[in-house]
Every structure is written in structure tokens, then in C-alpha cells.
Amino acid sequence: MKFSWKLFMWTISIVAVTLAFGGYYLVSSFFQSVLSRETKQALDESVIICFAFETSALNIPSKYEHLQDRTVTQIGATLDSGGQNRYIRISGEDTAALYESNGFSSDNSILNDASDSERIYKITLADGRYYIQTAVKVNVVDRELYFETLRDITGVFEEREASFSVYTRICIAVLLCEGVIIFLLSRWLTRPVNLLSAATRNMTRGNYAYRARKISNDELGGLTEDFNEMAASLEKNVEQLQEAARSQEEFIGALTHELKTPLTAIIGYADMLRSQKMDAKKQILSANYIYQEGRRLEKLSFDLLDILVLKRTDKPMTQFSASSIFEYIEDTFSKPHINLLLQYDESWIMGDPSLIKTLLANLIDNSDKASEPSDEIEVTGKINGCTYIFTVRDHGCGILPENLDKITQAFYMTDESRSRSRHGAGLGLTLCAEIARLHDTVLNIESAVGLGTSVSFGLDTGARNTETEGGDSIE
Amino acid sequence: MIRILIVEDEKPIRDLIDIQLSTAGYSCTATGDGTEAADLIERGNFDLILLDVMLPGVNGYELMEYIRPTGVPVIFITAKHEVRDRVKGLRLGADDYIVKPFDIVELLARVETILRRCRKTDSRAEVEGVTIDFDAHAAYKKGKQLDLTTKEFGLLSLFVRNKNIALYRETLYERVWENEYAGDSRTVDLHVQRLRKKLGWERCLVTVYKIGYRLEVPK
């Protein structure tokens, strides 16, 4: 059963039972109090009638020592005319009626219990009407007489019935109204649960981006919030996993491509050389291709090895001078088609000089590939507080913004064809990023298509150590 | 003459295919750029296109869309081994695919199969007085059909397709028996000797010392 139905049923049941008991108790207690008042009145009446009878009997001239049956009947008739809704009966010692009001419709079995000490009463039902019957034994003159009164209290009972029936109708009306209200209320209260449930089903179907709508600020609202938070973190995890799986797949795909292309050439040319008679020119061409592609494979494997080794290396902490780096760059890249512009502040730098050289060489190499021959490539080194900032800037083709975060991925090349026209396997920047990571810094890449690219990174100058141990590591 | 367009951006591989197909007697045009390839397809009337999937300019799949209406058969060259990639190529209308790295023998076999299937070449070849009908799997000498076993016919087809190329025992074994070469099996020698005798090719089907056999035909 649905929670809202349970809530509805329980509430309705409890309200119905409470109303029933409460109402019954209320009506009954009211009835009891009316009944006891009626009883008291009936007993009072009996006292008055007895007193009136005794008075009348004593007023009869005393020549009669004996109270005649006829006299009793006469007095009875006189007394009877006094009240409506009241009947009397006077009986002699043998309980035979001497006087009986018209309409006295009850037997005299009550007389068996009657005594002269105390009035007794009972409630009787005759011909569909309720009465209070009282009885008492009284000594008058020389007689022992039984006095009975009968008081019609049907009205009290009818009133009770009427109260019950009215109350029942009220109850039904209340329950109906309340039913509707509780039904709506329970639906409204359980709505966050339904929404949550719908969200869960949605997520089960793989729609991880779906979120439950928060519609209340109570515990259920809190639950919805918690659920959404959980969903968000789950979604993030799933995305990360998918991303990891995808990038691994891409890596393997790219590696396969990088391996297969040179292998195809090597195997193909070697096969040609061993199985065909070829002229000298073709032989040299084939051998040359085998050599080139072999070197390419070699470079690829060493680059991969470098990256793997770097991932397991600790942070290098040697001190070296900025000038040593820039002198190396000047020597290495003094080629006619490269137009290098070097500008640097002298400083001590903390790190591994050979790795930093590799990093810068790779960056300059990339810039060279992106630029037209003899375009300017600026390499600058600046001190900024305790940090030494290297920047390599070119005026080449630039990188599309959407590719910026991918360029440090292994084998990624901005040229979609993975064209080897300018050589390289797409590992250069991966290596650079890895070296930067090792030095606790990051490559800061800015690029605009058509305007050029600038890559910078900061290294610790180790300024505090310069005084104590700086002297002999220079040159 | 059969004209083949080679679209492959890696120069070493492009040259390799070019040299091989030219040696096998096809007329080859080679390019490394997708856009240029599209121009060539529009202008030239090619019988077959060898298409690399990863290309600068226009990629291989896109180029495929362009080639399909012309009805020129296409063999994809791909480095990707995943079924997904191969299926994609075939679904786009490629006739066959070849996965890098590939043997020259395999390349030639596929090229010839596709050409024959597309009726671009005669299904019959005439070599040294022997007529070979590839479709009928039969060989004739002086109008008389020769009694060849399936393996012998397989060997014959391989030699005819790779004229003047030394075929290694392992290559012969792998292609005809479609099995991994065990190393010292005499099976190949036995079959080649029988084939030689049946065809009367004692002089032109020569043994290459320590390697295998070569069908020598004057160019």
C-alpha cells in the first residue's frame, strides 16, 4: 500500500474511533445526569404524595379509628388530579390496588422489595414508553399501605436517541470533510518522496543528470537535497570514470597508430628489399625509409620511457643559473630558419637543469613547428618575487580554445590527421607537463588562433638559500 | 592499364604502396592530402582507390561519401584494429579494408580481388603459355585443362600475381594453407615441385636459395 494511503487510512481510523468513543461518552453522561434528575424528581414526588395522603387521612374526623378502603380510594382520586405525566397507585396490605390512576401501566412486582424504611425505584418499559416507578410502604392510621408512582421519562430516552443520530450525522460529515483534507494533505506531504522516487528511477535508467525537485524545507526537503548532492557526486564520478576510460582508449588507439605507421613502412620496405630485385636508387630509398622510421620508433619509445620514468621520480633540487639555460638554448637552436629572441634576468633557480632544458627545447620546438620559417620566437626569463618565470612565445598558427586542455594529452596533435609532416608523435607537451608537475608548477598556456601561443611556467628561485650555498654551483 | 589512386598521408607508406603497385603493373597516382584527393577523383577516372582513414584536409570517411556516387571501388587502409572502425568503413561503402602493418603480398592480393570482383581486370591471365582463369579456378595449357589441386591452384595464383617477386616459404604457406608456418615443413616444396612439373615451368619458376621461389617473367 502506498505511504499516502497508509497515512490516510490510519488518520481516518483514529479520528473515527476517537469521535465515536468521545461522542458516546458525551451523550451517555448527559443522559445519565438527566436521568438522575428525573429520578430525584420522581422520588420527591413520591414523598410529596405520601405526605399529602397522610395529611388528608389525618384530617378525616377521628370518629373513624379505622381507615376504610373507600376513603383511601377517595383520597387517591383527589391526589391524582394534581399532576400531569404522573400516575399513582395505592395498594392495601395484600398489595391489591385500592386506587390506580388512569393509564398506570406497570405491574406491582416492585412491591416485593418495598419497605417502610426506604423508597425504591426502577425504570420500566411498557408499551414502548419508559417510566420511573417508585414504591414505598407507609403506615397511615391503622393501615399499612403501598404507595407507587409512575413518571413518564420517554422524552429523556428519545432525546438520547436523537442526540445519537445527530451526532452520527455530524461524525460522518466530519469524517468526509476530513477524509478529503487528509487525502490531499497526505498526497502533499508524500510528494517529495514521489519526486525522489521518480528521480531514482530516472537515474537507474542511466539519466545521471536528472535531479529531484525540492519542494519543502522539512526533513524530506533535506533528504531531497542530500539525494541530489549524492547524485551530483555520482554523476561526477561516472563522468570521471567514462573520461578515464575514454582517454585510455584514445591513448591506446593513438599508441597503436604511432607504432603501426613506422612498422608498416619498416616491414614493407624490408620485405621489398629481401624479395625483389631493385635498382640501386630504390634500394637506397628503401633503406633510408627503414632507417628513418626506425629512428622514429626509437624516439617514440624513449619519449614514452621518459614520461614513465618522470612519473616515478622525486622532485629534483639542484640550484643552477638562468644564464646556463639560456646559453644552452642559444647554442642548440642557432639554426638559420629559427629566429630566437632571448631576454632574461640573471638568477638562481631550483630544479633539475637538464629537465628544464628538455622542457624549454620541446616548447621552442613546438613553437617552431607552429610558425613559418624565420618567424620570431621569444624566450624570456623574469624574476617575480621568489619565482622565476620562463615564457616561450611564438607568432604562429595558435591553438583553438576547445583544444587547449587536450594538448598535453599523450599523442594529441592539433592537426587531426596526426600528420607526421613535421614529425613528432605528440608526446612533447605531455613530457613538458610531466616535467612541470615534477617541479610543482603548471604550464600556463595562452593562445589565439592566428596570433600565436605563449607558454609560461614558474620555478622557485630558492632565494633564501642563495646566501649560504649559492657560490660554487655556478658555471 | 588499371589506374589506382593512393591516398595516404604518410610519405614512406605512400611511396611503398606506389612502388609495389607500379612494379605489379598498375598505373598509380599518389597523394597525401584529402582535398587534393577529391580534386583528383573529380578529374581522373580511377579504377580503384586506396584510402587512408586519417588524412589532413578531408578525412577518409568524409572522402568516402564523396567517392561513393562515382562507383569507384575503395580499399580502406587503417591502423585501427577495432571492429567498430572496420565496420564503419565497410558500411560507408568501402569494398575492403587492410590493416597496418600489412604484407605486400596481402595488399596485392586484395587489390586484385577487388579489381576482379568489379570486372576491372580480365579474370583470365596468360603467363608463359599457361592460361589461368581465376573465376573458374582452372588453368589451361595449349587449350587443355590442367589437373590441379586446390593448393596447387592457390600457389599458381600467388606466383602469377607476384611476378618477379621472391615469395618466402612462410609467405606461401601462410597464404595458401592459411596457417602459421611451422618452420621446416617440406609441404611447400613438395607442392611447388608438382606444380612445376604439371605446368612445365621448370625454367621460369626458380628456387631462391634459402628463401623460397620466384616466378621469373621477362618484363
Interface residues (C-beta under 8 A of the other chain):
Chain A: G253 T256 H257 K260 T261 P262 L263 T264 A265 I267 G268 Y269 D271 M272 R274 S275 Q276 K277 K282 L285 Y289 Q292 E293 D415 E416 S417 R418 S419 R420 S421
Chain B: D9 E10 P12 I13 D15 L16 I19 Q20 T23 G32 G34 M54 L55 P56 G57 N59 A79 K80 H81 E82 K100 P101 F102 D103 I104 N164 I165 A166 L167 Y168 I211 R214
